């Protein structure tokens, strides 16, 4: 059975992040992708220059329409932008808690533009986090959710991962891409303890949409029945290859996208 996965997120017209990246990652991981739009952005590989929000009530209408008709096997939540939209999403999903949810707390774009209103942080932590099967913050996002300084060491990352799990998600994956050095480790906190996932840093500027892509790949794996640990292992391997092949694309003059279809396109051209 082909699984169905829903993304609730914002749009990136340049195709590297947001809904566009989510749908590409879903397809690459072998699931059927669906999308509820929370915001339109005007952006490219150099940055975000405008955001147009979808009314919260219409976000809820989109979610209700999908859930009323389609079997949804997993949900990824990305950019929610405001407290009103966060509340609408929580209200729409609270009665569907059997569906695995990956919550990627998108706060700042790669170029530095704010994508989450500060007033929405409390709603995210109090209402959406407890619904999540897996919360996937990077280091600045983890710090913002906890109102502390960004982790600078593995010890800090581990402590913050455990602290974030106290907010209610079943598991937390703190991503270490912002750590200094040649390594890019992630740490997973579950009820069974901590697990580290090691990775070498890939020397490329083309990392636009890495967080969106990873969280979508995680949702796809959970939809297919993987455990959280299995989902992280598979999704990280997929993302590592997508980043390693990113320079094979030629998209924009800033932070280009990762190569979502690296395996399929190379095989098709062989």
C-alpha positions in Angstrom: 0.0 0.0 0.0 1.3 3.4 -0.9 1.2 5.7 2.1 -0.3 9.2 2.1 1.6 12.0 3.9 0.3 15.5 4.5 2.6 18.6 4.8 1.2 21.7 6.6 3.7 24.5 5.7 4.6 27.6 3.7 5.4 27.9 0.0 8.9 28.5 -1.5 8.5 29.6 -5.2 12.1 28.8 -5.9 11.4 25.2 -5.1 14.1 24.4 -2.6 12.3 24.6 0.7 8.7 24.6 2.2 5.9 22.8 0.5 7.8 22.3 -2.7 10.7 20.6 -0.9 8.2 18.5 1.1 6.4 17.2 -1.9 9.7 16.3 -3.6 11.0 14.5 -0.5 7.7 12.6 -0.2 7.9 11.4 -3.8 11.6 10.5 -3.4 10.8 8.4 -0.4 7.9 6.6 -2.1 4.8 8.1 -0.5 2.0 10.2 -1.9 2.3 13.8 -0.9 -0.4 16.3 0.0 -0.1 19.9 1.1 -1.9 22.5 3.2 -0.6 26.0 2.6 -0.1 28.3 5.6 1.8 31.1 3.9 3.0 32.3 0.5 6.6 33.6 0.5 8.5 35.7 -2.1 11.9 34.1 -1.9 14.8 32.7 -3.9 18.2 31.2 -3.1 19.4 34.6 -1.8 16.6 35.1 0.8 13.0 36.0 1.6 11.7 39.3 0.6 8.0 38.9 1.4 5.4 36.8 3.2 1.7 36.6 2.6 -0.2 34.7 5.3 -3.1 32.4 4.6 -6.0 33.2 7.0 -6.0 30.8 10.0 -9.6 29.7 9.3 -8.8 28.7 5.7 -5.7 26.7 6.9 -8.2 24.8 9.1 -10.6 24.4 6.2 -7.8 22.9 4.1 -6.8 20.4 6.8 -10.4 19.4 7.4 -11.0 18.8 3.7 -8.1 16.4 3.4 -8.8 14.5 6.7 -12.5 14.2 5.7 -11.7 12.3 2.5 -8.1 10.9 2.5 -6.4 8.3 4.7 -3.5 10.3 6.2 -0.6 8.0 7.4 1.6 10.8 8.7 1.8 14.6 8.9 4.7 17.0 8.7 4.2 20.5 10.2 6.6 23.2 9.0 6.1 27.0 8.8 3.1 28.0 10.9 4.0 31.8 11.1 1.6 33.0 13.7 -0.1 32.1 16.9 -3.5 32.1 15.2 -2.4 29.6 12.6 -0.7 27.5 15.2 -4.0 27.4 17.2 -5.9 26.5 14.1 -3.6 23.6 13.2 -3.7 22.3 16.8 -7.5 22.5 16.9 -7.7 20.6 13.6 -5.4 17.8 14.6 -6.2 17.3 18.3 -8.8 14.7 17.4 -6.5 12.8 15.1 -3.7 11.9 17.5 -3.2 8.4 16.1 -1.5 9.9 13.1 2.3 10.3 13.5 3.3 14.0 13.4 6.7 15.4 12.7 6.9 19.0 13.9 9.7 21.1 12.4 9.7 24.4 14.2 10.6 26.7 11.3 11.6 30.1 12.7 14.2 31.7 10.5 15.0 31.3 6.8 18.5 30.4 5.6 19.1 34.0 4.8 18.0 35.3 8.2 14.3 36.3 7.6 12.0 35.6 10.5 9.3 33.0 9.6 7.6 32.7 13.0 6.1 35.4 15.0 7.4 35.5 18.6 3.9 35.2 19.9 3.5 31.9 18.2 6.4 30.2 20.2 4.2 29.6 23.3 1.4 28.1 21.2 3.9 25.9 19.4 5.4 24.6 22.7 2.1 24.3 24.6 -0.3 23.0 21.9 1.6 21.6 19.0 4.6 20.0 20.7 2.4 17.6 22.8 0.8 16.4 19.6 4.2 15.6 18.0 5.7 12.1 17.5 9.0 13.8 16.7 10.1 17.4 17.2 13.1 18.4 14.9 14.7 21.8 15.9 18.1 23.0 14.8 20.3 24.6 17.4 18.9 28.2 17.2 15.3 26.8 17.2 15.9 24.6 20.2 17.3 27.6 22.1 14.4 29.8 21.1 11.8 27.1 22.3 13.6 26.8 25.6 14.5 30.5 26.0 18.2 29.7 26.5 21.4 30.3 24.6 22.1 28.1 21.5 24.0 24.9 22.2 27.7 25.1 21.6 28.7 21.6 22.6 27.4 18.0 22.4 26.6 18.2 26.1 24.5 21.3 25.5 22.6 19.6 22.7 21.9 16.5 24.8 20.6 18.6 27.7 18.4 20.7 25.4 17.0 17.6 23.6 15.9 16.1 27.0 14.5 19.5 28.1 12.4 19.8 24.9 11.0 16.3 25.3 9.5 17.6 28.6 7.3 19.8 26.5 5.3 16.8 25.4 6.6 15.3 22.1 7.3 11.6 22.2 10.8 12.2 20.8 13.1 15.1 19.9 15.9 15.3 17.3 18.2 18.2 17.9 20.1 18.9 14.7 23.8 19.9 15.0 24.4 21.5 11.7 25.2 24.9 13.3 28.0 23.4 15.5 31.5 24.5 14.7 33.8 22.0 13.1 33.8 19.3 10.4 31.2 17.2 12.1 27.4 17.6 12.0 26.0 15.4 14.7 22.3 15.1 15.6 21.0 13.8 18.9 17.7 11.9 19.4 16.0 12.0 22.8 13.3 9.3 23.5 11.9 7.6 26.5 14.7 5.1 26.1 17.5 7.7 26.3 19.8 9.5 23.9 21.1 8.3 20.6 23.7 10.1 18.5 23.7 10.2 14.7 27.1 11.1 13.3 27.7 12.8 10.0 30.5 14.6 8.2 29.9 18.1 7.1 29.5 18.3 3.3 31.5 21.2 1.8 28.8 22.9 -0.2 26.8 26.2 -0.1 23.8 24.4 -1.5 21.9 23.5 1.7 18.6 25.4 1.1 15.7 23.4 2.5 17.7 20.8 4.5 15.4 21.1 7.5 12.2 20.8 5.4 13.6 17.9 3.5 14.7 16.0 6.6 11.4 16.4 8.4 9.5 15.4 5.3 11.6 12.3 4.9 11.1 11.5 8.5 7.3 11.7 8.1 7.5 9.5 5.0 9.4 6.8 7.0 7.0 7.0 9.9 4.1 6.6 7.5 5.7 3.5 6.2 5.8 2.0 9.7 9.3 2.7 10.7 10.2 3.3 14.4 11.5 6.7 15.2 15.0 5.4 15.4 14.7 3.7 12.0 13.1 6.8 10.5 15.9 9.0 11.6 18.5 6.6 10.3 16.9 6.3 6.9 15.9 10.0 6.5 19.4 11.2 7.5 21.0 8.8 4.9 18.7 10.2 2.3 19.4 13.8 3.2 23.2 13.2 3.3 23.1 11.9 -0.3 20.8 14.8 -1.4 23.3 17.3 0.0 26.3 15.4 -1.4 24.7 15.7 -4.9 23.5 19.3 -4.5 26.2 20.8 -6.6 25.0 18.7 -9.5 22.1 21.2 -9.8 22.4 24.8 -11.0 19.6 26.8 -9.2 20.2 30.4 -8.3 23.3 32.3 -7.1 22.8 32.0 -3.3 22.1 28.9 -1.1 20.9 26.4 -3.7 18.7 23.5 -3.0 19.6 19.9 -2.1 19.1 17.3 -4.8 15.9 15.6 -3.8 15.9 13.2 -6.8 19.6 12.4 -6.9 19.0 8.7 -7.0 16.2 8.7 -9.6 17.7 11.3 -12.0 21.2 9.7 -12.0 19.7 6.3 -12.7 17.4 7.7 -15.4 20.4 9.3 -17.2 22.7 6.3 -17.0 
